[in-house]
Amino acid sequence: MSRELLIETEGDEVRAAVIEEGDLVDLIVERASGGSIVGNIYVGRVERVIPGIGAAFIDIGRGKSGFLPLSERRGGNQVVDPVVEGGTVCVQVKRDAFAEKGPQLARELSLPGRFLVYAPTGGRLTVSRQIENESERERLLGLLSDIAKDGEGFVLRTVAEGTDRDTLVSEAAYLREIWQNVEKDRDAANAPTLIFSELNSLQKAIRDQAQDDVVAIRFDDHDAFSDAKAYCDKFYPALSDKLSIESGAAPLFDQYNVDGAIETALSRHAPLPSGGGLVIESMEALTAVDVNSGRFTEGSSPDENARKTNLEAAVELTRQIRLRNLGGLIVVDFIHMDDEPGWEEVLEALRIGFSRDRVSCRVVGRTEGGLVELIRRRRRPPLAETLLDKCPECGGDGHVWRTESLVFEALRSLRREAAVGAPGRAVLNASPEILEAIERADNNGSLFSRVGRQVVTKVMPDFGPEEYEIYIDGEGDGGN
């Protein structure tokens, strides 16, 4: 299966889209302000210890207190270091804050590379379950045994399959060097403070998403391309030849209809090829999915119709869950079938689809009530939470676009219009909320530089928070 990685930048926003066989399957949206903090290491201050739930709440200087389970295990042994209210503790973010919950923390620290995850005190050597060839697993474990020092732990990531010893030795040395700096900063830190920050959004997307089956990594911005080239040349030279800059007038995502797929992923409904569809309802505790057959009647019997629709639904569901970044408990109400072999086909289609998911997802099976139960790890907020806000007009039952999202959508719209419009300056009429957000985001006065012509903005007090309009004023001079 061929994969492409599209990286589009606008202001301080980075959007990385993973395309498999022409379909969008994953989207990472990060902004310099308010991006993911998973992987960051903090020296935090213990606010409360609650023995009844076996957890502590830690101030890491991010507003919401982090949640630290006290029943962690390190290298197979339970972590027993005491956590005392008012004291300090070194923690790593394992899951971003979502809804009303703060970030989830852990005292077992690890540093991810492209091929290895380094656990300085982990003591365990493991290989990704997605590397299935037994002889390759044994070869890699043998290399790890030689590389690891006393007490160190390593996990070999999926992309490490076929990697030689020198590559692994080099990355292990790089990760050890980072850890030495973390230890120095930890010992000198005043809580709460950040002592280790994950890679920037661009580098992280390349490190984590550009596996061996990625045939191309495409950019729409020369600065981002140059940064990525320098990063790959230094750390992962095998990727450098896969990088390319797209010089077309249309935004990169438009060329692959990514925005259309995003629009579907923000909707309750996702269509199926046969005419049926999925209805996806997400709540804080779980996600419920209903499979509808629509007008599909091409099978030879009702059970055959149900089987074909359910198989389509299983394939699309794995894509939608990855794209929407849904986590926690997911229950699916497939169309009823009396055919047990048909159910096995559906469950196997789910397992195959999730085998390509970088986030662990377990197909638990069918419940007594006939629902299919899935459990997917939560790593970062759902896509809808990243792009949308609760609607202030309906008490939170609906959603509107986040102002930050609208800023970058307006910039992309300006570029589209400027590329095809008549000569003249581009005019952006927008709500006060959008223009205030643009002003906040335009730190160095270059936000409109990629539009390619002069941009004039005008506040429209009568516009709703989401409203803006763009047109070309032919009386302008057409300059920057």
SULVENFEN-V833404 format. One line per field, one symbol per residue. ss: DSSP state (H for helix, E for strand, - for the rest). phi: phi as a letter, one per 40 degrees, with the letter a starting at -180 (. if undefined). burial: # if it has 16 or more other C-alpha atoms within 10 Angstrom, else .. Layout:
BEGIN
ss = ???
phi = ???
burial = ???
END
This chain:
BEGIN
ss = --EEEEEEEE--EEEEEEEE--EEEEEEEEE---------EEEEEEEEEEHHH-EEEEE------EEEE---EE--EE---------EEEEEEEE--E--E--EEE----EE---EEEE-----EEE------HHHHHHHHHHHHHH-----EEEE-HHH----HHHHHHHHHHHHHHHHHHHHHHHH----EEEE----HHHHHHHHH----EEEEEE--HHHHHHHHHHHHHH-HHHHHHEEE------HHHH--HHHHHHHH---EEE-----EEEEEE---EEEEEEE---------HHHHHHHHHHHHHHHHHHHHHHH---EEEEEE------HHHHHHHHHHHHHHH------EEEEEE-----EEEEE------HHHHHEEE--------EEE-HHHHHHHHHHHHHHHHHH----EEEEEE-HHHHHHHHHH-------HHH---EEEEE--------EEEEEE-------
phi = .cbbbbbbbagcbbbbbbbbfgbcbabbbbbdbgccbcgcbbcbbccabbdcbgabbbcbgbgcccbbcbbcbbfgbccbdcbbdgcbacbbcbaccafcccccbacccabcbcbbbbbdbcgbbbbdcccccccccccccccccccccdgcbbbccdccdgcccccccccccccccccccccccccbcbccacbabcdcdcccccdcbccccccabbbbbcccccccccccdcbbdccdcccabcbcccddcccbfcccccdcccccbbcbdchcabbbbbbccabbbbbbcgbcbcccadccdccccccdccccccccccccfcbgcbbbccccbcccdcccccccccccccccccccbbcchccccgccbbbbccbbcddccccbbccccbggcbbbccdcccdccccccccccccbccdiccbbcacdcccccccccccbgbcccccgacbbbacbdcccdccaabaccccccgcc
burial = ..#########.########..#########...###############.....#######...######...##.......#....###########...########################.#...#.....#..##.##...#...##########......##.##..##..#..#..##..#.######....###.###.###..########..##..##.##..#...##.#####...####..#.#..##..##...#.#.#.#####......#######...#.....#################################.#....##..##.###.###.#...###..#....######.############.........##########.##########...#############..#..#.....##.######...##....####.####..#.#..
END
